[in-house]
């Protein structure tokens, strides 16, 4: 992450620090979610049902927060906005999280947590593909190191499970 963010480190702002803090909190919440997902798998709770309930609770919580803080609801009319929202809601949230829950089910909570190291790499790659960021050596090196780190972590785990 430091390599990917290195070009921006000279302009550290409060927004940047807030982003780092939220990323750290997100990592902790994801780890807790991995443990709950593993628990659900041990109790044979269907990942689709668990994912649907989780997304519903999150949606209702956000709606309640918006109502309590008296936020205005604005419904954009742009087709581009709604297409992006549907992509984020269906593919980038529901389906991606469902696949991650299935990964936890088949690999276990500890092993699948190494995949979280790939999230910034995937985000960086996607950002270049959609034209939001320029391809840079820092980004390429960061992606390579993230993939290499996940590979090493997972390959060491397999060697320790199967001695000899």
Secondary structure, 3 states (H helix, E strand, C coil): CHHHHHHHHHHCCHHHHHHHHHHHHHHHHHHHHHHHHHHHHHCCCCHHHHHHHHHHHHHHHHHHHHHHCCCCCCCCCCHHHHHHHHHHHHHHHHHHHHHHHHHHHHHCHHHHHHHHHHHHHHHHHHHHHCCCCCCCHHHHHHHHHHHHHHHHHHHHHHHHHCCC
